[in-house]
Amino acid sequence: MRILYLHQYFLTPDMSGGTRSYELARRFVAAGHEVHMITSDQRPGPGTAAWRDSNEAGIHVHWARVPYGNEMGFGRRLIAFLSFAIRATTLTSRLAGDVILATSTPLTIAIPALLVSAWKRIPFVFEVRDMWPDVPIAIGALRNPILVWMARWLEMTAYRRAVHIVALAPGMRDDMVARGIPAEKVSVVPNGCDLDIFAPDPARAQPRDRFPWLGRRKLVLFTGAFGIVNGVEYFVHLAEEVARIDPEIRFVAIGSGKEWERVRARAATTGVLDRTFYLFGAIPKREVAGWLQAADLVVALFTGPPTVWKNAVPNKFFDALAAGKPIASNFDGWLARIAVESQVGLTLDVDPTAAARQVVDMLGDDLWLSGVPARARVLAEGRFNREGLARQMLDVLTAAAGRRSHGAA
């Protein structure tokens, strides 16, 4: 097949962020298919062309110069979404393909998929990573009644016009079915574990050797976006409370976003910054792997109403499993429950004082910790095996492309 893959936030392991689309696409290529990734160059340098092409592990990647960052306000982000939708429509319409795979967020990725699918009669598969516009509405980012109506219309139009929908969590599928989408039209293909990236690598620079303040001390790690829904300030509160119980435990937060400076200010004000709490900017995923191997506990964070976190599928959960590390979540979502049930993690109390005691107790339970790598590997090699999940996705795309050959696109 020739797959036209639309993802505004496509990233490789040499970049900072999630790499689901990269990992799926390179496996599609390995299976003998041709993949064209239409994406954006979020941090273009001076003089960067409006479009540039590259080959990433056999994937033909088309990069549109559309600056974007989590630190942007809603207005600038909306402009970036619409700008990319327009430019992606133009390019995708010029490409031949057997099937279109569009992955949301943002929801506006559905615009080029819907238009090109209709114009060129190419079947369209819609992947839903977050329930938009539910999340921006729930956190108050989307309030204008007209924009809310337009977003709802686009969401339902994408669900109805797609020949198939892929959800990343069972709860997402349930929400779609509750809105009238046939259950047989929705498959669940969760995120997966990259065992090759997060396996121990003696050649990789080791944080414990590079930073004397870490050494052999216990390490609690957060990596990811510093956005409004992440509530990374909770991590600082947690570090403050843990320091009162055991000042030898170290906390490290790595990432970027509009709340980064706020987090730093809080840590500086309370006196934990560069004492027990250390803050780093975004780094490539391959470097994050070194920090994951050094960690004794990985933390996943969300804040806000249940709509935000009940079906959350944070990359750090899967990365922690791949590295054989325990994961602590401050929300009671689908993956948080799996971690507890599989004895590879815990759900933190919303009160940082109570959560601090949970963390200290966990880090002191050497018998429980020693069993985590084996239990995590059962999940990483089984339920969340990237190879098997890629085959599931490819089956969906193959079936969708078959609709075109039978005249049902």
Backbone torsions as a table, in degrees:
resi	resn	phi	psi	omega
1	MET	NA	158.2	169.1
2	ARG	-109.0	110.8	-173.6
3	ILE	-101.3	125.0	174.3
4	LEU	-98.7	108.8	-170.0
5	TYR	-106.8	115.7	-178.6
6	LEU	-105.3	116.5	178.1
7	HIS	-150.0	110.7	-175.9
8	GLN	-64.2	-28.4	-174.8
9	TYR	-110.1	33.5	179.7
10	PHE	-58.0	134.3	180.0
11	LEU	-138.8	152.5	174.3
12	THR	-105.5	168.5	179.2
13	PRO	-62.3	-16.2	177.5
14	ASP	-85.0	2.7	177.7
15	MET	-114.9	172.2	-179.1
16	SER	-96.1	120.0	178.3
17	GLY	135.2	-175.8	-177.6
18	GLY	-72.9	145.9	-174.1
19	THR	-123.9	25.8	-179.0
20	ARG	-53.9	-49.2	-176.8
21	SER	-63.4	-39.6	177.7
22	TYR	-62.0	-47.5	-176.6
23	GLU	-65.9	-39.1	177.2
24	LEU	-68.3	-47.8	-175.1
25	ALA	-62.8	-40.5	-178.8
26	ARG	-68.4	-27.0	175.5
27	ARG	-76.1	-33.5	173.5
28	PHE	-61.0	-43.1	178.9
29	VAL	-62.8	-44.3	-179.9
30	ALA	-61.7	-26.9	179.3
31	ALA	-84.0	1.4	174.7
32	GLY	102.2	9.9	-178.9
33	HIS	-99.6	159.1	178.0
34	GLU	-102.2	127.8	-176.3
35	VAL	-121.6	127.1	172.8
36	HIS	-112.2	114.6	-179.5
37	MET	-96.6	120.0	177.4
38	ILE	-104.0	114.9	-171.8
39	THR	-144.7	-172.1	-178.3
40	SER	-120.6	148.1	172.0
41	ASP	-91.5	98.1	-170.7
42	GLN	-75.2	-26.4	-179.5
43	ARG	-126.1	62.9	-176.4
44	PRO	-67.9	142.6	177.0
45	GLY	-83.2	173.1	178.4
46	PRO	-58.2	133.3	177.6
47	GLY	77.7	9.9	178.4
48	THR	-64.6	135.6	-179.2
49	ALA	-65.6	157.7	179.2
50	ALA	-58.9	-36.3	173.4
51	TRP	-133.3	140.9	170.4
52	ARG	-138.1	152.0	-178.6
53	ASP	-116.5	149.8	174.2
54	SER	-149.6	164.7	175.8
55	ASN	-114.2	117.3	-179.0
56	GLU	-117.8	104.1	180.0
57	ALA	54.9	37.5	179.1
58	GLY	89.2	-4.9	179.3
59	ILE	-87.2	129.3	174.8
60	HIS	-80.7	106.2	-174.7
61	VAL	-104.5	127.6	178.7
62	HIS	-111.2	113.4	-174.6
63	TRP	-102.8	120.2	174.9
64	ALA	-94.2	136.5	179.4
65	ARG	-75.3	94.8	179.0
66	VAL	-136.0	92.4	-179.4
67	PRO	-57.2	140.2	-179.4
68	TYR	-157.6	146.3	175.9
69	GLY	-161.2	150.6	-179.7
70	ASN	-61.4	-22.5	-178.8
71	GLU	-76.4	-9.9	179.8
72	MET	-68.1	149.7	172.3
73	GLY	-73.8	168.8	-175.1
74	PHE	-59.5	-40.5	-178.5
75	GLY	-61.5	-47.6	179.8
76	ARG	-65.8	-35.9	179.4
77	ARG	-67.5	-40.9	179.1
78	LEU	-62.3	-40.1	176.8
79	ILE	-61.5	-42.2	178.8
80	ALA	-63.4	-40.9	179.2
81	PHE	-61.6	-48.3	-177.2
82	LEU	-69.7	-38.2	178.1
83	SER	-60.6	-45.5	179.6
84	PHE	-66.8	-39.3	180.0
85	ALA	-58.7	-42.5	-179.9
86	ILE	-66.6	-47.3	-176.6
87	ARG	-69.2	-36.4	178.2
88	ALA	-67.5	-35.1	177.1
89	THR	-61.9	-44.9	-179.2
90	THR	-61.0	-48.4	-177.5
91	LEU	-69.7	-47.3	-176.4
92	THR	-60.7	-33.6	-179.8
93	SER	-66.2	-18.8	180.0
94	ARG	-91.0	-7.8	-176.6
95	LEU	-101.1	141.6	173.2
96	ALA	-84.1	146.3	179.5
97	GLY	-162.3	159.8	177.9
98	ASP	-98.2	-24.1	-179.3
99	VAL	-157.4	147.0	175.3
100	ILE	-109.1	130.1	173.0
101	LEU	-117.1	114.6	179.7
102	ALA	-114.1	128.9	-177.8
103	THR	-114.2	127.7	-178.1
104	SER	-106.9	138.1	30.8
105	THR	-99.6	167.8	-6.4
106	PRO	-72.5	162.4	179.8
107	LEU	-62.2	-26.8	-178.5
108	THR	-64.5	-10.5	175.5
109	ILE	-63.0	-21.0	179.2
110	ALA	-69.3	-22.5	-176.7
111	ILE	-62.0	-56.7	178.4
112	PRO	-63.0	-34.7	-179.9
113	ALA	-64.0	-45.7	-179.7
114	LEU	-64.7	-45.8	-176.7
115	LEU	-65.7	-49.1	-177.4
116	VAL	-69.3	-36.7	177.4
117	SER	-59.6	-41.5	-179.7
118	ALA	-71.7	-44.7	-177.2
119	TRP	-65.1	-44.9	-171.7
120	LYS	-105.6	3.3	179.1
121	ARG	53.9	50.5	176.4
122	ILE	-107.9	127.1	179.3
123	PRO	-58.2	145.7	-173.9
124	PHE	-123.4	124.8	174.9
125	VAL	-108.7	131.0	-176.1
126	PHE	-110.4	119.8	176.9
127	GLU	-99.9	128.4	-177.4
128	VAL	-111.6	113.3	179.4
129	ARG	-93.9	-31.5	176.7
130	ASP	-139.5	148.5	-179.4
131	MET	-80.3	87.4	174.3
132	TRP	-94.4	141.5	6.6
133	PRO	-91.2	14.9	-177.6
134	ASP	-54.5	-46.0	-175.1
135	VAL	-65.9	-53.4	179.1
136	PRO	-61.6	-30.1	176.4
137	ILE	-69.2	-42.9	-177.1
138	ALA	-63.6	-34.0	-178.1
139	ILE	-94.5	2.4	176.7
140	GLY	83.1	9.4	179.4
141	ALA	-76.3	-27.5	179.3
142	LEU	-118.6	107.7	-174.9
143	ARG	-122.9	-29.9	-177.1
144	ASN	-58.0	122.6	-175.9
145	PRO	-57.6	-35.8	-179.9
146	ILE	-68.8	-44.1	179.1
147	LEU	-66.3	-36.9	177.7
148	VAL	-63.0	-44.9	179.2
149	TRP	-62.5	-42.9	180.0
150	MET	-63.9	-40.9	179.5
151	ALA	-65.7	-42.6	177.7
152	ARG	-62.3	-41.6	179.1
153	TRP	-63.2	-44.4	-179.9
154	LEU	-63.8	-41.6	179.2
155	GLU	-58.8	-53.1	-176.5
156	MET	-68.5	-33.7	176.8
157	THR	-64.3	-42.3	178.4
158	ALA	-63.4	-43.4	178.6
159	TYR	-60.8	-42.6	-175.5
160	ARG	-75.2	-37.1	-175.4
161	ARG	-83.5	-23.7	177.4
162	ALA	-65.7	140.8	176.6
163	VAL	-74.2	-22.9	176.1
164	HIS	-156.9	154.2	179.6
165	ILE	-123.3	138.2	175.4
166	VAL	-114.6	122.9	176.8
167	ALA	-106.8	149.3	-178.9
168	LEU	-90.1	-5.4	179.0
169	ALA	-148.9	148.5	-180.0
170	PRO	-58.5	-35.6	180.0
171	GLY	-63.7	-32.3	176.3
172	MET	-64.3	-44.6	178.0
173	ARG	-60.5	-42.6	-179.8
174	ASP	-61.3	-40.6	179.0
175	ASP	-63.7	-40.0	179.2
176	MET	-66.5	-42.6	179.9
177	VAL	-63.5	-37.4	178.7
178	ALA	-64.4	-21.5	179.1
179	ARG	-94.1	7.5	174.7
180	GLY	101.9	5.0	178.1
181	ILE	-83.1	129.0	-179.4
182	PRO	-57.2	135.0	-177.2
183	ALA	-59.0	-35.7	-178.4
184	GLU	-70.2	-10.2	179.8
185	LYS	-88.2	-8.1	-174.6
186	VAL	-119.6	124.9	174.0
187	SER	-109.7	149.7	175.4
188	VAL	-105.1	116.5	176.2
189	VAL	-127.8	93.1	-175.4
190	PRO	-68.6	174.2	174.7
191	ASN	-67.2	167.4	-175.9
192	GLY	-131.9	175.0	-176.8
193	CYS	-101.7	133.3	179.6
194	ASP	-98.8	84.1	-175.6
195	LEU	-65.6	-29.3	-179.4
196	ASP	-69.2	-36.2	-177.9
197	ILE	-78.4	-39.4	-171.2
198	PHE	-98.9	4.7	174.3
199	ALA	-69.7	151.8	178.2
200	PRO	-56.3	137.3	-177.9
201	ASP	-136.1	106.1	-178.3
202	PRO	-59.6	-25.2	-178.1
203	ALA	-79.6	-13.4	-177.6
204	ARG	-79.1	140.8	177.0
205	ALA	-60.1	129.4	-175.2
206	GLN	-99.7	120.1	179.8
207	PRO	-55.3	-35.1	-178.3
208	ARG	-66.6	-26.0	177.0
209	ASP	-86.0	-27.0	-175.7
210	ARG	-83.8	-28.8	-172.5
211	PHE	-120.3	108.1	-179.5
212	PRO	-59.4	-29.0	-179.5
213	TRP	-68.8	-15.1	178.1
214	LEU	-96.5	-60.4	178.8
215	GLY	50.5	-125.7	-179.2
216	ARG	-98.2	9.4	-178.0
217	ARG	-69.7	158.9	176.0
218	LYS	-67.7	141.4	-176.6
219	LEU	-125.5	126.4	173.2
220	VAL	-107.7	126.2	-168.3
221	LEU	-122.5	136.8	168.2
222	PHE	-124.6	131.7	173.9
223	THR	-132.4	141.5	176.7
224	GLY	140.3	-159.6	-175.8
225	ALA	-77.3	143.1	174.0
226	PHE	-103.1	61.4	-177.9
227	GLY	-98.6	177.2	-178.7
228	ILE	-61.0	-41.4	-176.3
229	VAL	-76.6	-12.6	-177.9
230	ASN	-82.5	-31.2	176.8
231	GLY	58.1	47.9	-176.8
232	VAL	-66.8	-15.9	176.6
233	GLU	-60.3	-29.6	175.0
234	TYR	-57.7	-37.6	-179.2
235	PHE	-63.5	-37.0	176.9
236	VAL	-67.5	-45.1	177.7
237	HIS	-57.0	-42.5	-179.7
238	LEU	-62.6	-43.4	178.5
239	ALA	-61.6	-40.0	179.2
240	GLU	-60.8	-45.7	-177.0
241	GLU	-71.4	-38.4	178.7
242	VAL	-65.1	-38.0	-179.9
243	ALA	-59.8	-29.7	178.7
244	ARG	-71.5	-26.8	-179.7
245	ILE	-92.3	-46.7	-178.7
246	ASP	-144.4	95.7	-177.4
247	PRO	-70.4	-1.0	178.9
248	GLU	-87.9	-16.0	179.6
249	ILE	-75.4	135.2	-177.5
250	ARG	-108.7	143.1	177.2
251	PHE	-117.5	134.8	177.8
252	VAL	-131.5	130.8	175.7
253	ALA	-119.7	128.8	-176.8
254	ILE	-127.5	129.4	177.0
255	GLY	156.0	-162.1	-179.0
256	SER	-153.4	165.5	179.5
257	GLY	147.3	174.9	-172.5
258	LYS	-67.7	-18.5	-179.5
259	GLU	-94.8	2.7	-174.6
260	TRP	-60.3	-49.3	-178.6
261	GLU	-65.7	-35.8	178.0
262	ARG	-63.0	-42.2	178.1
263	VAL	-63.4	-44.5	179.8
264	ARG	-61.8	-43.1	-179.7
265	ALA	-62.3	-41.9	179.5
266	ARG	-62.5	-44.6	-179.2
267	ALA	-65.0	-37.2	179.0
268	ALA	-69.2	-42.2	-178.4
269	THR	-63.2	-39.2	-177.3
270	THR	-87.2	-4.3	173.9
271	GLY	85.8	7.8	-179.9
272	VAL	-92.5	-17.6	-177.3
273	LEU	-60.6	128.1	179.7
274	ASP	61.8	19.8	172.0
275	ARG	-119.3	-59.3	173.0
276	THR	-123.7	-10.7	-177.5
277	PHE	-123.5	126.7	-176.7
278	TYR	-127.0	138.1	-172.3
279	LEU	-122.0	131.2	179.3
280	PHE	-129.5	152.5	174.7
281	GLY	-76.7	-178.8	-178.4
282	ALA	-63.2	140.7	177.6
283	ILE	-134.1	158.6	179.8
284	PRO	-59.1	153.4	-177.7
285	LYS	-58.8	-34.9	-179.3
286	ARG	-63.7	-33.2	176.9
287	GLU	-76.5	-34.2	176.4
288	VAL	-57.9	-33.2	-179.1
289	ALA	-58.1	-37.7	178.0
290	GLY	-64.0	-40.4	177.7
291	TRP	-67.9	-37.3	177.4
292	LEU	-62.2	-40.9	179.1
293	GLN	-66.5	-30.2	179.7
294	ALA	-79.1	-22.1	-172.9
295	ALA	-70.9	148.4	171.3
296	ASP	-100.8	-21.5	178.0
297	LEU	-153.5	132.8	177.9
298	VAL	-107.7	138.5	-176.6
299	VAL	-115.4	132.4	173.9
300	ALA	-109.8	133.1	-172.8
301	LEU	-127.6	136.9	168.8
302	PHE	-146.3	153.6	176.3
303	THR	-138.8	161.7	178.9
304	GLY	110.0	-170.9	-178.6
305	PRO	-69.5	162.0	-177.5
306	PRO	-53.1	-30.4	178.9
307	THR	-53.9	-32.9	-176.5
308	VAL	-72.1	-43.0	-168.2
309	TRP	-115.7	-9.4	-173.4
310	LYS	-63.3	-32.7	179.1
311	ASN	-115.4	20.3	-176.3
312	ALA	-63.4	140.5	178.5
313	VAL	-128.6	66.4	-176.9
314	PRO	-64.2	138.0	-179.6
315	ASN	-56.6	-35.9	-175.2
316	LYS	-62.4	-26.4	176.6
317	PHE	-62.4	-48.4	-177.6
318	PHE	-72.0	-35.4	177.4
319	ASP	-65.5	-39.4	178.3
320	ALA	-63.8	-42.8	177.4
321	LEU	-60.6	-44.6	-178.9
322	ALA	-61.7	-33.4	179.8
323	ALA	-87.4	-4.5	179.7
324	GLY	73.5	34.0	-176.5
325	LYS	-113.4	149.6	176.7
326	PRO	-72.1	150.8	-176.9
327	ILE	-124.9	129.3	177.4
328	ALA	-112.8	131.1	-178.8
329	SER	-119.8	143.7	176.8
330	ASN	-99.4	23.1	178.3
331	PHE	-141.2	151.8	-176.0
332	ASP	-101.6	62.1	-179.0
333	GLY	-95.6	-173.5	-177.5
334	TRP	-56.4	-52.2	-177.2
335	LEU	-70.8	-34.3	178.0
336	ALA	-60.3	-39.9	179.1
337	ARG	-68.6	-37.3	177.3
338	ILE	-62.0	-41.2	-179.8
339	ALA	-61.0	-43.6	179.9
340	VAL	-67.8	-47.5	-178.4
341	GLU	-62.6	-32.9	-178.6
342	SER	-90.7	2.1	179.6
343	GLN	57.7	44.0	173.3
344	VAL	-122.1	10.4	-179.5
345	GLY	-173.6	-173.2	179.5
346	LEU	-148.5	162.0	174.8
347	THR	-101.7	122.7	-176.6
348	LEU	-78.2	146.2	174.9
349	ASP	-65.7	147.2	178.8
350	VAL	-67.3	-23.0	176.8
351	ASP	-85.5	115.1	-177.8
352	PRO	-56.8	-29.8	179.2
353	THR	-65.1	-47.0	177.4
354	ALA	-67.8	-38.6	179.7
355	ALA	-64.0	-34.4	179.8
356	ALA	-60.9	-42.1	178.2
357	ARG	-65.3	-37.2	176.5
358	GLN	-60.7	-45.7	-178.5
359	VAL	-63.2	-47.5	-179.1
360	VAL	-62.5	-42.1	178.7
361	ASP	-63.5	-42.4	179.7
362	MET	-63.7	-46.1	-178.0
363	LEU	-66.9	-17.7	178.2
364	GLY	-94.0	-4.1	-178.6
365	ASP	-95.0	82.3	-174.9
366	ASP	-63.7	-34.2	-179.7
367	LEU	-65.2	-46.4	179.7
368	TRP	-64.9	-44.1	-178.8
369	LEU	-62.3	-36.3	-177.3
370	SER	-65.5	-23.7	179.9
371	GLY	-89.8	-9.6	-176.2
372	VAL	-62.3	-47.6	-176.7
373	PRO	-53.9	-43.1	-179.3
374	ALA	-67.8	-42.0	-180.0
375	ARG	-67.5	-37.0	178.3
376	ALA	-66.4	-36.9	-178.1
377	ARG	-67.5	-31.2	176.0
378	VAL	-58.8	-43.3	178.2
379	LEU	-71.1	-44.3	-175.5
380	ALA	-65.0	-36.1	-178.4
381	GLU	-92.2	-11.4	-178.9
382	GLY	-110.6	-93.9	-173.7
383	ARG	-58.3	-33.8	-176.2
384	PHE	-116.4	32.0	177.6
385	ASN	-71.4	121.9	-175.0
386	ARG	-61.8	-36.1	-178.8
387	GLU	-63.5	-48.0	-179.9
388	GLY	-65.2	-38.8	179.5
389	LEU	-67.2	-36.0	177.2
390	ALA	-64.9	-37.5	177.5
391	ARG	-65.8	-38.5	176.3
392	GLN	-61.0	-44.2	179.8
393	MET	-64.9	-40.0	179.4
394	LEU	-65.4	-35.7	175.8
395	ASP	-61.8	-40.7	178.2
396	VAL	-62.7	-44.9	-178.2
397	LEU	-67.3	-39.2	179.4
398	THR	-63.0	-43.9	178.5
399	ALA	-63.8	-39.8	179.8
400	ALA	-66.2	-43.4	178.8
401	ALA	-63.0	-32.3	177.7
402	GLY	-64.3	-26.2	177.2
403	ARG	-62.5	-35.3	-179.1
404	ARG	-67.7	-43.6	-177.8
405	SER	-65.9	-22.0	178.8
406	HIS	-99.0	8.3	174.4
407	GLY	76.1	20.6	-177.3
408	ALA	-105.7	9.8	-179.4
409	ALA	-70.3	NA	NA
